[in-house]
Amino acid sequence: QVQLSESGGGLAPAGGSLRLSCTASGLTFSSYNMGWFRQAPGKEREVVAVVSDDGDRAFYLDSVKGRFTISRDDAKNTVYLHLRSLQPEDPAVYSCAAASRSRGVRAGQSAYDSWGQGTQVTVSS
């Protein structure tokens, strides 16, 4: 059974930082592209960042480029999302997900078969 578990969410001030972690089990982690997604109340879920199975390629939502960084540590079966310079549009439930590398690193969220429960990110003014 594939399981993904996120942590690191919480309350941060505008302009502040958080680091989210997602630890996976039940899969060969190094064979999967990993993604971070977010969903705010009343809005559809959107992809925030993805990283390829080998960690060599990463892609970001335009609004987070230069502020967020995705990385992975295969020895720990963990993918990270470092959120910097948090802005009012960033609060949401952030979830990680896994997709077989055969789907391609730039595939849409429908390619992600396994999802975590999410962690809440809140930004104070």
C-alpha positions as CSV (number, residue, x, y, z in Angstrom):
1,Q,0.0,0.0,0.0
2,V,1.5,3.3,-1.1
3,Q,1.4,6.0,1.7
4,L,2.5,9.6,1.6
5,S,2.7,11.7,4.7
6,E,3.2,15.4,4.7
7,S,4.4,17.6,7.5
8,G,5.8,21.1,8.1
9,G,2.7,23.2,7.5
10,G,1.6,25.9,9.9
11,L,1.3,29.6,10.3
12,A,3.9,31.9,8.9
13,P,4.0,35.7,8.5
14,A,3.8,37.3,5.1
15,G,7.3,37.3,3.7
16,G,8.2,34.3,5.9
17,S,9.2,30.8,5.2
18,L,8.2,27.2,5.8
19,R,9.6,23.9,4.7
20,L,7.2,21.1,3.9
21,S,8.2,17.4,3.9
22,C,6.6,14.4,2.4
23,T,7.8,10.9,3.2
24,A,6.7,8.0,1.1
25,S,6.4,4.3,1.7
26,G,5.2,1.3,-0.2
27,L,6.8,2.3,-3.5
28,T,10.2,2.4,-5.1
29,F,10.7,6.1,-4.5
30,S,13.5,6.6,-7.0
31,S,11.2,5.4,-9.8
32,Y,8.6,8.2,-9.3
33,N,8.2,11.8,-10.2
34,M,7.0,13.7,-7.2
35,G,4.8,16.8,-7.1
36,W,3.4,19.3,-4.7
37,F,-0.1,20.6,-5.1
38,R,-2.3,23.1,-3.3
39,Q,-5.9,23.8,-2.9
40,A,-7.4,26.8,-1.3
41,P,-11.1,27.0,-0.2
42,G,-13.4,27.4,-3.1
43,K,-10.7,26.9,-5.6
44,E,-9.5,24.0,-7.7
45,R,-6.3,22.1,-6.9
46,E,-3.3,23.3,-8.8
47,V,0.2,22.0,-9.2
48,V,2.8,24.0,-7.4
49,A,6.0,22.2,-8.3
50,V,7.2,18.9,-9.6
51,V,10.6,17.1,-9.6
52,S,11.8,14.3,-11.8
53,D,12.6,10.9,-10.5
54,D,16.3,11.6,-10.7
55,G,16.0,15.1,-9.2
56,D,17.6,16.7,-12.3
57,R,14.5,18.5,-13.6
58,A,12.0,20.7,-11.7
59,F,9.1,22.8,-12.8
60,Y,7.1,25.4,-10.9
61,L,3.9,27.3,-11.0
62,D,4.6,30.7,-12.4
63,S,3.5,32.6,-9.3
64,V,6.0,30.6,-7.1
65,K,9.0,30.7,-9.3
66,G,12.0,32.2,-7.5
67,R,10.2,31.7,-4.1
68,F,9.6,28.0,-3.7
69,T,12.1,25.2,-4.2
70,I,11.3,21.5,-4.6
71,S,14.0,18.9,-3.8
72,R,14.2,15.2,-3.0
73,D,16.3,12.9,-0.9
74,D,15.9,9.3,-2.2
75,A,17.8,7.9,0.8
76,K,15.0,9.2,3.0
77,N,12.2,8.6,0.6
78,T,11.3,12.2,1.1
79,V,10.5,15.2,-1.1
80,Y,10.6,18.7,0.2
81,L,9.1,22.0,-0.7
82,H,10.8,25.1,0.7
83,L,8.4,28.0,0.7
84,R,10.0,31.5,0.9
85,S,8.6,35.0,0.7
86,L,5.1,33.8,1.5
87,Q,2.4,35.9,-0.1
88,P,-1.4,36.3,0.6
89,E,-2.2,34.0,-2.3
90,D,-0.2,31.1,-0.9
91,P,-2.4,29.8,2.0
92,A,-3.9,26.4,1.1
93,V,-3.7,22.8,1.9
94,Y,-0.5,21.5,0.4
95,S,-0.4,17.9,-0.7
96,C,2.3,15.7,-2.2
97,A,1.8,13.1,-4.8
98,A,3.7,10.4,-6.7
99,A,3.5,9.6,-10.4
100,S,5.4,6.8,-12.3
101,R,8.3,8.3,-14.2
102,S,6.8,6.6,-17.3
103,R,4.1,9.4,-17.3
104,G,6.6,12.1,-17.8
105,V,7.7,14.8,-15.4
106,R,5.4,17.5,-17.0
107,A,2.3,15.4,-17.0
108,G,-0.8,16.9,-15.4
109,Q,-2.1,16.0,-12.0
110,S,-4.2,13.2,-13.4
111,A,-0.9,11.3,-13.8
112,Y,-0.5,11.2,-10.0
113,D,-2.0,8.1,-8.5
114,S,-1.0,8.4,-4.9
115,W,-1.7,11.3,-2.7
116,G,-1.0,12.4,0.9
117,Q,-3.6,13.9,3.2
118,G,-2.1,17.4,3.0
119,T,-0.8,19.9,5.4
120,Q,-2.2,23.4,6.0
121,V,-0.2,26.5,5.2
122,T,-1.5,29.7,6.7
123,V,-0.1,33.2,6.2
124,S,-0.7,36.0,8.6
125,S,-0.6,39.7,7.5
